[in-house]
Amino acid sequence: MLAYLVRRALYAIPILIGVNLLTFVLFFVVNSPDDMARMQIGVKRATPEAIERWKAERGYDKPMFVNTAAEGGARFTDTIFFDKSLRMFALEFGRADDGRDIGQEIRDRMGPSLAIALPTFILSLFVSISFALLLVFFRATYLDFWGVVLCVAMMSISSLFYIIGGQWLVSKMWALVPISGYAPGLDATRFLMLPVLISVVAGIGSSARWYRTIFLEEISKDYVRTARAKGLSELAVLFRHVLRNALIPILTGVVVVIPLLFMGSLLVESFFAIPGLGSYTIDAINAQDFSVVRAMVFIGSLLYIIGLILTDISYTLVDPRVRLE
Amino acid sequence: MSAPMGFQPVLLWTDLLLFALLATALAAVFYVRANEPLREAWRKVGRRPTGMAAATILLAFVAVGVLDSLHYRPLLPPVEAPSGSVADQGQPRYSTEVLSVLDAALEPLRLQTEKTYSAPFAWQLYQRETMELPEGGQVRGYPRLLHGASHLGDPVAEKGADVARRALASVGQAVLAWLAAFVVLATLVWRGSGLGWGEIAAAMLAGRTVLAWRAALVTLGIILVIVAICIELAPLYHVLGTDKVGQDVLYLALKSVRTALVIGTITTLVMMPFAIALGIAAGYLGGWVDDAVQYLYTVLNAIPGVLLIAAAVLMMQVVIDTHPQWFDTAAERSDARLLALCFILGITSWTGLARLLRGETLKLRELEYVQAARAFGVRTPAILRRHILPNVMHIVMIALVMDFSGLVLAEAVLSYVGIGVDPTTISFGTMINMARAELAREPMVWWSLAAAFAFMFVLVLAANLFADVVRDAFDPRR
């Protein structure tokens, strides 16, 4: 098992290098730093001096790959590629355009992001699976039919509508919770309830329908017939046999996203003004702060790879036949 | 010199691709007619009432999108040349504004702009203004709209009756149009069936035909009624209100349809060649090709989609902004951005299809008929083309329809985040984005938001239902 994990971790390195090269090409080769500077400063005010100053302030004034002016190792370390790209492997992200340390900012914002993402994740998993089990229990009845219709209708609604509508209804009309904002500590519950609720409702449609297909596929297998033939009640069959065996396909889709919970939800965080990583990313995109976007891309892919490894481990937990070798 | 035409046709890149897609779809229809298994699968789609109803709605949206893709630049009226200059005399001059046939059809909607917001069917502006009284002096109040309900002498008393009368009259017209469509359709079904026309027509209305014609007819009826009412009322009232700069919301919503269709279809279209080629190659050839393709899609998958899109869009924006000389008109510029967005979305989303195709090809290559072909010495490209490709096309087909609704929804979110279409492009995303800030006003400005969400909901719901039916019909496992 350990050997397997080490191998998987080593396999992650070429992927991270690939991600890194891709972002580097995207950010520095497609557009030269001069182009970016001109865009940031504004085309009208972009004098050569202003561009040089902008580049120097952000460390873009070095050569791309090889610094012929430097000596020894600095030949390769004193370059844009090393500074902006390779340093990320040591989780050094440098400074954002407003001068703040990106690494520190990410550490500060992880908490609020998790505070909203974790309850959403657990609640929506619970609600969607329960709903899907209910539909499967009443399969081939009108309840099932209209349940699926409801799911399709719910997934046809834009997530923006859920957020805007929910904010308007709950916060403005009923004035139950504040419209947006955040406070540290236990006080945060007040602010978190609505976004969590909205995210759960917005996700039910597609996930419940997906779980329903998985359960239906499982329920048509032979062992389920055997279980029924033994005289087990339908409920016992559903919970003790179908649910357990459906866990493998469910885990494949679910565990991968657990590490990404840190990244937060872009939309919800920005609508509810929650100071998490999602709103950080959106602000960076709007301000065209390339270094923050670059850092978030790197962290995102790192977390995705961790998620893949976690998925493999989780298989061994739910299915004793799976061995990681 | 030839006489100048009244307009100069403009072919934007997305128009070209959209028409290419339409041509492919038409060619596919002829191909399917000659191919019994495919015909049977599509017949299965047609037998389901949901499938027929959803297809009818989608066709209506496609019609709007196609009309909106026939672009041209209108001829400017000849200007009085300043005395002495003979430079461009006789040269036709075309407007830099690119219009479409839909714009021409909706001319009253496009041009009848108000000062700012007004509610649906309103006759007064949303905002209070200081008005000059005819007998001198000033008063604060809601001014009358320039166009909405301007034909009425006393709107308070007459508006309700006027709207009801006109709506009823247009329902009559809709019924006539529906009857005409029904006769044409029944004749088409009747031709070559060997039964009497009356029998066929009665069976269609009773829902006893093999294909679910009744569902299509009912849907068509509903669409015709709505269209007829809009045609009658829209030139006189702002049926869905006006937005911040006084543009008619119905016009904006109809214009958004094309953007949504472009994003939903062209994205899959541009990614399909990559996904098919790489997926099949990886599955069939195995070895280092498989490793390379898998590496490529793991890398692309590893980056969270929104971030990759954000990074790519930001970079593309810089390219477009630093090369203004590439584009003649603003429309071409925003079209380039739309097309680039399609490419970016395509690059981030081809991986799923490629993985499915790889898995299916892995299965197919071990089947007897493929092995036999190999044993007979058929070359690899020929095997791929003749034996593998036709047998994975149903996956491509399902992916095409399944992705559509997700992409339409994604456009709205991306435009809200600021990495979607150009802000000057009319789309559901830009409409929502503009309207969002106004919810806090009192009384609330809800109509443009509601219109965008309603149009989007109908489009996406129809697409989702259609995709489900298509998947059921084409997926051999079901």
Boltz contact constraints between the chains, C-beta under 6 A:
constraints:
  - contact:
      token1: [A, 15]
      token2: [B, 298]
      max_distance: 6.0
  - contact:
      token1: [A, 15]
      token2: [B, 299]
      max_distance: 6.0
  - contact:
      token1: [A, 15]
      token2: [B, 302]
      max_distance: 6.0
  - contact:
      token1: [A, 18]
      token2: [B, 299]
      max_distance: 6.0
  - contact:
      token1: [A, 19]
      token2: [B, 299]
      max_distance: 6.0
  - contact:
      token1: [A, 19]
      token2: [B, 302]
      max_distance: 6.0
  - contact:
      token1: [A, 19]
      token2: [B, 303]
      max_distance: 6.0
  - contact:
      token1: [A, 26]
      token2: [B, 311]
      max_distance: 6.0
  - contact:
      token1: [A, 26]
      token2: [B, 315]
      max_distance: 6.0
  - contact:
      token1: [A, 30]
      token2: [B, 315]
      max_distance: 6.0
  - contact:
      token1: [A, 31]
      token2: [B, 315]
      max_distance: 6.0
  - contact:
      token1: [A, 31]
      token2: [B, 318]
      max_distance: 6.0
  - contact:
      token1: [A, 35]
      token2: [B, 318]
      max_distance: 6.0
  - contact:
      token1: [A, 35]
      token2: [B, 322]
      max_distance: 6.0
  - contact:
      token1: [A, 39]
      token2: [B, 318]
      max_distance: 6.0
  - contact:
      token1: [A, 39]
      token2: [B, 321]
      max_distance: 6.0
  - contact:
      token1: [A, 152]
      token2: [B, 464]
      max_distance: 6.0
  - contact:
      token1: [A, 156]
      token2: [B, 457]
      max_distance: 6.0
  - contact:
      token1: [A, 156]
      token2: [B, 460]
      max_distance: 6.0
  - contact:
      token1: [A, 156]
      token2: [B, 461]
      max_distance: 6.0
  - contact:
      token1: [A, 156]
      token2: [B, 464]
      max_distance: 6.0
  - contact:
      token1: [A, 157]
      token2: [B, 457]
      max_distance: 6.0
  - contact:
      token1: [A, 158]
      token2: [B, 409]
      max_distance: 6.0
  - contact:
      token1: [A, 158]
      token2: [B, 412]
      max_distance: 6.0
  - contact:
      token1: [A, 158]
      token2: [B, 456]
      max_distance: 6.0
  - contact:
      token1: [A, 160]
      token2: [B, 412]
      max_distance: 6.0
  - contact:
      token1: [A, 160]
      token2: [B, 432]
      max_distance: 6.0
  - contact:
      token1: [A, 161]
      token2: [B, 453]
      max_distance: 6.0
  - contact:
      token1: [A, 266]
      token2: [B, 306]
      max_distance: 6.0
  - contact:
      token1: [A, 282]
      token2: [B, 417]
      max_distance: 6.0
  - contact:
      token1: [A, 285]
      token2: [B, 310]
      max_distance: 6.0
  - contact:
      token1: [A, 286]
      token2: [B, 418]
      max_distance: 6.0
  - contact:
      token1: [A, 288]
      token2: [B, 314]
      max_distance: 6.0
  - contact:
      token1: [A, 293]
      token2: [B, 310]
      max_distance: 6.0
  - contact:
      token1: [A, 293]
      token2: [B, 311]
      max_distance: 6.0
  - contact:
      token1: [A, 296]
      token2: [B, 307]
      max_distance: 6.0
  - contact:
      token1: [A, 297]
      token2: [B, 303]
      max_distance: 6.0
  - contact:
      token1: [A, 297]
      token2: [B, 307]
      max_distance: 6.0
  - contact:
      token1: [A, 300]
      token2: [B, 304]
      max_distance: 6.0
  - contact:
      token1: [A, 300]
      token2: [B, 307]
      max_distance: 6.0
  - contact:
      token1: [A, 301]
      token2: [B, 302]
      max_distance: 6.0
  - contact:
      token1: [A, 301]
      token2: [B, 303]
      max_distance: 6.0
  - contact:
      token1: [A, 304]
      token2: [B, 302]
      max_distance: 6.0
